[in-house]
Amino acid sequence: MRGLIFAALAGALFGVGLLVSGMTDPARVRGWLDVFGAWDPTLGFVLTGAILPMAAAWRIAARRTRAHTGRPMPAPPAAIIDARLLGGAAIFGLGWGLSGLCPGPAMASIGFGGVPVLIFLAAMVAGMGLFGLIPRR
């Protein structure tokens, strides 16, 4: 139960941050990607602002053996760059660029994003389902 409370609080904080920063607006994300047109640097500031707290969190987590929920800390992810990682990153980037949404902002936009957000979420769920069908090594 304690883990669910921490997850809900973290998700709520993340969602509020996305709303406050304007990252739930697909036009703002597409503006970031429009380097040779009406470029909007806002997303760059949001991404840069996320680096410092995350770097601190990684340093703190590396010294811990147990999480605040009492569970063991998970092992760090493998640092292997393979075709599977590059393919997944390319698909994610294409979806992000075409829709102007990634999973976090899409979830935060459910209540006011309308049909485009629902289509994105349906495609995201379908992609997660297809991923489960891909054999693992």
Contacts in CASP RR format, 6 or more apart in sequence:
PFRMAT RR
TARGET T0000
AUTHOR 0000-0000-0000
METHOD contacts of the structure
MODEL  1
MRGLIFAALAGALFGVGLLVSGMTDPARVRGWLDVFGAWDPTLGFVLTGA
ILPMAAAWRIAARRTRAHTGRPMPAPPAAIIDARLLGGAAIFGLGWGLSG
LCPGPAMASIGFGGVPVLIFLAAMVAGMGLFGLIPRR
2 69 0 8 1.000
2 70 0 8 1.000
3 69 0 8 1.000
3 71 0 8 1.000
6 68 0 8 1.000
6 69 0 8 1.000
14 104 0 8 1.000
14 108 0 8 1.000
15 104 0 8 1.000
15 107 0 8 1.000
15 108 0 8 1.000
17 23 0 8 1.000
18 24 0 8 1.000
18 104 0 8 1.000
18 105 0 8 1.000
18 108 0 8 1.000
19 108 0 8 1.000
21 42 0 8 1.000
21 46 0 8 1.000
22 28 0 8 1.000
22 42 0 8 1.000
23 29 0 8 1.000
23 43 0 8 1.000
23 46 0 8 1.000
23 105 0 8 1.000
24 105 0 8 1.000
24 108 0 8 1.000
24 109 0 8 1.000
24 113 0 8 1.000
26 99 0 8 1.000
26 100 0 8 1.000
26 101 0 8 1.000
26 116 0 8 1.000
27 100 0 8 1.000
28 40 0 8 1.000
28 42 0 8 1.000
28 43 0 8 1.000
29 43 0 8 1.000
29 96 0 8 1.000
29 97 0 8 1.000
29 100 0 8 1.000
29 101 0 8 1.000
29 102 0 8 1.000
29 105 0 8 1.000
30 97 0 8 1.000
30 100 0 8 1.000
31 38 0 8 1.000
31 39 0 8 1.000
31 40 0 8 1.000
31 43 0 8 1.000
32 39 0 8 1.000
32 40 0 8 1.000
32 41 0 8 1.000
32 42 0 8 1.000
32 43 0 8 1.000
32 44 0 8 1.000
33 97 0 8 1.000
33 100 0 8 1.000
34 40 0 8 1.000
61 73 0 8 1.000
62 76 0 8 1.000
64 73 0 8 1.000
65 72 0 8 1.000
65 73 0 8 1.000
66 72 0 8 1.000
66 73 0 8 1.000
67 73 0 8 1.000
92 102 0 8 1.000
96 102 0 8 1.000
99 116 0 8 1.000
99 120 0 8 1.000
101 109 0 8 1.000
101 117 0 8 1.000
101 120 0 8 1.000
103 124 0 8 1.000
106 117 0 8 1.000
106 120 0 8 1.000
106 121 0 8 1.000
106 124 0 8 1.000
107 121 0 8 1.000
109 117 0 8 1.000
110 117 0 8 1.000
110 118 0 8 1.000
110 121 0 8 1.000
111 117 0 8 1.000
END
